[in-house]
Amino acid sequence: MINTQDFKSIFPTGVKNDAYAKYFVGQSYLNMLTTTGVGIGNVTFEPGCRNNWHIHHKGGQILLVTAGRGYYQEWGQPARELHPGDVVNIPPEVKHWHGAAPDSWFAHLAVEVPAEGASNEWLEAVSDEDYAKLK
């Protein structure tokens, strides 16, 4: 569990996200809130943690930011800073990444948009050089 006074999340952090660790730089945690109908997971990122570039084929994803400060970036676009209350609609087939700011924990609900044949394609890590450009 998280031991920090500056980070307040409304959902339990969950366990270390070991099943997907190879797709993250840094430590993340996962608490699946539901897997029935629509999958909703509370994903928590330690400072500096981010997932690799990836694509949601067919279904897409919605991020509901619940705590901390983080980023979302689509391929070829500038990164967008995220704060609690922000919503990110990620259409299918869009290459993107999301994760914590270098100096902040970050949490969001990841809502998987159901679609027949939906899948995720994990790609390369966000380079340390590109990540270091963020504030």
C-alpha positions in Angstrom: 0.0 0.0 0.0 1.0 3.6 -0.5 2.7 5.4 2.4 2.6 9.1 1.5 0.8 12.1 3.0 0.4 14.0 -0.3 -1.5 11.3 -2.2 -5.2 10.7 -1.5 -7.0 8.2 -3.6 -10.6 7.3 -3.2 -10.1 3.7 -4.3 -7.8 1.1 -2.8 -4.4 1.0 -4.5 -4.3 -2.8 -5.0 -1.3 -4.9 -5.5 1.9 -4.4 -7.5 1.1 -4.7 -11.2 3.5 -7.6 -11.8 1.5 -9.1 -14.6 2.1 -6.0 -16.7 5.4 -4.9 -15.3 7.2 -5.4 -18.6 5.0 -2.7 -20.2 5.8 -0.1 -17.5 8.8 2.0 -16.6 8.7 2.2 -12.8 6.2 0.7 -10.3 2.5 0.6 -10.9 -0.4 -1.0 -8.9 -3.6 -2.5 -10.1 -7.0 -2.9 -8.3 -9.6 -4.3 -10.7 -12.9 -2.8 -9.5 -15.0 -4.9 -11.9 -14.4 -7.3 -14.7 -18.1 -8.0 -15.5 -19.4 -6.3 -18.6 -17.1 -3.3 -18.6 -13.6 -3.8 -17.1 -12.7 -1.0 -14.7 -9.3 -0.9 -13.0 -7.8 1.5 -10.6 -4.3 2.0 -11.8 -1.8 3.8 -9.5 1.6 5.0 -10.6 4.6 5.8 -8.4 6.3 9.1 -9.3 8.1 8.8 -12.6 6.2 5.6 -13.6 4.6 5.4 -17.0 3.3 2.7 -19.3 4.8 2.0 -22.7 3.3 3.4 -25.9 0.3 1.2 -26.7 -2.8 0.9 -28.9 -6.3 -0.3 -27.9 -7.6 -2.1 -31.0 -11.4 -1.9 -31.6 -12.6 -0.9 -28.1 -10.7 2.1 -27.0 -10.3 3.3 -23.4 -11.5 6.0 -21.0 -9.3 7.4 -18.2 -10.9 9.0 -15.2 -8.2 10.8 -13.2 -8.8 10.4 -9.4 -5.6 11.5 -7.7 -2.1 13.1 -8.2 -0.6 14.6 -11.3 0.2 12.7 -14.5 0.4 12.9 -18.3 -1.4 11.5 -21.4 0.2 11.7 -24.8 -0.9 10.6 -28.3 1.8 9.8 -30.9 2.8 13.0 -32.7 1.1 15.3 -30.2 2.3 17.2 -27.1 1.8 15.6 -23.7 -1.3 16.7 -21.8 -1.0 17.3 -18.0 -3.7 15.5 -16.0 -5.2 16.3 -12.7 -8.1 14.8 -10.6 -11.4 15.2 -12.4 -9.9 15.1 -15.9 -11.3 12.6 -18.4 -9.4 11.3 -21.4 -11.3 9.5 -24.2 -8.9 7.3 -26.1 -10.4 6.2 -29.4 -9.5 2.8 -30.8 -6.3 2.6 -32.9 -4.6 5.6 -31.3 -1.0 5.1 -30.2 -0.6 6.7 -26.7 0.9 6.4 -23.2 -0.1 7.7 -19.8 1.6 7.8 -16.4 2.7 9.9 -13.4 4.6 13.1 -13.4 8.2 12.8 -12.3 7.5 14.2 -8.8 3.9 13.0 -8.1 2.0 9.8 -7.5 -0.9 9.4 -10.0 -4.1 7.4 -10.2 -6.8 6.9 -12.7 -9.7 4.5 -13.4 -9.1 2.8 -16.7 -12.4 1.9 -18.3 -12.0 -0.6 -21.2 -14.6 0.1 -23.9 -16.1 -3.3 -24.8 -16.0 -4.3 -28.4 -15.9 -7.6 -30.1 -12.3 -8.6 -30.9 -10.9 -5.8 -28.7 -7.2 -6.2 -27.8 -4.2 -4.1 -26.6 -0.9 -3.9 -28.5 2.0 -3.0 -26.3 4.9 -1.1 -28.0 8.1 0.6 -27.1 8.8 2.4 -23.8 8.6 6.2 -23.7 12.2 7.2 -23.9 13.8 8.7 -20.8 14.9 11.7 -23.0 11.3 12.5 -24.1 9.9 11.9 -20.5 12.6 14.2 -19.0 11.2 17.1 -21.2 8.0 17.0 -19.1 7.6 19.2 -16.0 
